[in-house]
Amino acid sequence: MLSRTLGTILLWLSLGSVSLAGEILVTLLMDDSYPPYSYQQQGQAAGIYAEVLQAAEPLLKGYRLQLKPVPWRRGLAAIEAGRELALVPPYYRPLERPWIGPYSVPMLEERLAVFCRAAVFEGDPRLRWPDDYRGLRFANNMGFLLGGQPFWNYVQLGLIHVEEAPGTQANLLKLVHQRVDCYLNDRISVLSELAQMRVAGLYDGNRHAVIVEGPSIAVEHGHVGFSNRVGPRFPYREDFARQLDAALIQLRQSGVIERIVQRYIQP
């Protein structure tokens, strides 16, 4: 038993995974271009998910975290090849990505929502998607295909008009200046960008069209996704994953995660 334990310790040391304090240093790859959830800032991981994981770190016994921002496709390739332990924040796609497993408990709900000028919803909440939005003009992030096939069928038929621009702020500027009627994107991304626009003086409800949040179209959840192809390289994977789940549940139940989100969406 002693020799087996010594062998495990030597394996961790050979991988550079043990800190001077005797804690295991666990590297989590993070999407470097997914604001406000996960992005790179001066070479460091930043965003909502980074802050959630940083809040979870003190709750983990025997582990420290190293958050490493990487391009998303490079991170997926590293997990598929078993070169790295885990990636943040994949959606739950067990059939599409059979090489990811287990997934952590959900860290955060990502909700696809419709935002429109207040006048669009006057007298009509427009709850039926996309039928209640025929005849309207939508802003859209260049290359995005959000909203589902029925929405894009209406676009092809000319019943809904779509105008593309690069990025969330450019599309919201179209909306606040009434060049389009609505915009479909991730709820927290839109609210975070609107908060920044208020601070910068780019959005003022007294001078610009008031933006109102409409119905949610779809919901996804961000996870920590672990590679199931790492073999014996990370013998602590199961214990770490179990502790991380417990920490994330505690952060959610105590309201810490919601407070982190609020810092991003309040000006």
N, C-alpha and C positions, 0 to 999 in steps of 0.2 A: 504493500500500500504506500509506504514511504517513497519507494523508487518511482511509483506511478505519479505521485504528487510532485516529486522533484522533476520528473520528465516533463510534466505539464508546465511547471514554472520555467524550465529551460526553454521550452517551445515559445512561451510568451515573450521571454527575454530576447530570443532570436528574432522575433517579429517586431521588436521595438515597441511592445505594447504595454510595458510596465513602467510606471513613473517612479521617480525617486521616493515618493511617499508610499510606494507599494500598491498604488491604485493602477488599474488597467486603463490605458488610454484608448478610447474607442473612437475611431474616425467615422463620421457620418457624412456622406456626400450630399451636397445640397444644390438644387437648381440655382444657377447664378443669374437667371434672367426671368424672374417670375414675380415682379413686384405687385402688391406689397407683401406677398406671402414669403418669398424667398428670392434673394438677389445678392449681388456682390457690391460691397462698398469699401473702397480703398483696400481691396484684396481680402476683405473679411466677409464672412457670411452675415447677412442682415435680413431683416424682415420679420413678419409675425411668427413664422415657424422657428426661426433661429431664436427668437426671444422665448418662445414656449420651451424649447429644448434647454436653453440656458437656465430657465426657471426650474426645469426638471432635474438638472444635474445635482444640486445639493441633496435631493431625495434618493439618489442612487448610492448604494453602499458598495465601495470598492471600485468605483468607476469614475473616470473623468471623460469629458466629451471634447472632441476636436471636430469642429464643423468646417467642412472644406467645400467652398463653392466651385462648381464645375459646370460646363455646358451640359444641358439635359441629356442629349443623345450620348455624350461620352460617359455620363454617369450610368445610364441604362446599360451601355455596352460593358462597363466594368462589373456591374452586378450580374449580368448574364454570363460573363466569363468566370465569375467567382473570384475576381481579383480584389474586390472590396466587400465589406460586410453588409452595408445598408445604404439606402438612398432615400432622400426626402424631397418632395412629398408625392409619391405615386398614388393614383387612384386605385381602387380595388379592381384588378383586371386578371383574375386567376387563369382564364382561358387564353387571353391575349399574351400574357407574360407568365408562363408556367414556371419560370426560373426565379420568380419572386415568391417568397414564403418562408416564415410567416409574415403577416402584416401586423403592425401595432394596432392598438385600438385607435379609432379616429381621433386625430388631433383637433380638427376644426371642420365645420360645415362650410362648403363652398357652394353658394346658391346663385344660379343664373337667373337674372331678373330683368324686367323691362323698366326703363326709365323714360318718362315723357314730359313734355311741357304740361304744366298744370291744366291748361285749357283743353288738352286732349281727353282728360278724365272728367271734365265737367258734365255732370248728369249721366255719366256712363262709366262704371268701374272697369269695363273691358276685361272681363274675367276669362273669356273664351279665347284661348291661343291656338292658332293665329287668326281665327275668323274675325274677331272683333277689331283687327288692325288693318283690314283691307282698306286701301285708299290712302294710307299714310306713308310718309317718307322716313326711312330708317338710316341712321349712321351705322357704320360697321368698320371694325378694325380690318385693315387690309389683309386678305388671305384667310380671315376667320369664316367658319361655316357654322355659326351657332344658330340655335332656334329650331332645329329639326327639319325633316324633309318637307312636311306640309307648308312650313314657312317659305322654303325656297321654291316650292311649286308655285306659290302665289307670286313670288318674284319673277319666275319665268313666264308666268301668264300676264305680267304687267299689273297685277292687282296690288302689289306692294312694291315701292321703289326703294332701292338701296344705293347709298352713296358711301364709298370707302375713303378712309383716311388713315395714315399711319399712326396708330397709338390712341390711347384712351383720352388724353387731354385734347388732341385735335378734334376728336369726334364730339366730346362734350362742349367744346367751343362752338361747334356747329349747332348744337342743341340749345345752348343758352342764348345764342344770337338768332334763333328761330329759323335757321336755314334747313333744319329737319324737324320732324315731329317726335321721334323716339330713338332710343339707343338700347341695344341689348348686350349685356356683358355681365361679368361676375359682380355680384352686389358689393362686396367689400372693396374690390378694386375701384368701382365707380365712386363709392362714398369716400374712399381715401383720396382719390384724385380731386373730387369736389372740395374736400377740406383744404387741400393744398392750393387749389384755385382761389378759394376765399381768402386765404392768407396772402396770396400774391395779388389780390385785387382783380382777378380775372372772372370772378363770379360773385355777383351781388344781387340778391333777390329784389332789391329796389330798382336796380338799373337793367337787369336782365330777366329773361323768362325764368319763372320759378320751375325747378325740376322736381318731379314727384316720382317716387318709387311705385311701380305697379306690381302685377303678379309675378311670382316666381315660376320659372319654366322647368327647371331641373335642379337637382341637388347632387353634389358629389362630396366626398370626404378625403382629406389629405391624411396620409399615413407615413410612418417609417416602414419602408419595405426592405426586408432582409433577403439576401441571396441564399438560395438553397443549394448552391453549387460550390461552396467554399471548402468542403471536405473538413479536415481536422485543423485548418488554419486558425479558426476562431472558436476554440473549445468552450468559451464563455458565452456563446451566442444565446443559448436558451435561458440562462440565468439573467443575462443583460436584458433580453426581450421581456422577460417576466417582470423585472424590476421597472423597466421603462413603462410598461402598461400600467402598473400600479401608480407610478408617479403621474402619468398623464391623467388618469382617472381622478386622482387627488386634486390636481390643478384645475380640472374642469369643475368638479364639485365645489371647490372652494371659491370659484369665481375668478381665479387668476387669469385663465385664458381669455375670458370675456373682457377683463380689464386691459389686457394687452391689446385686444382688437380695438377697444374704444379709443386707445391712444392714437390709432392710425386713422380713425374715421371722424374724430372730433377736431375742428380747427383750433 
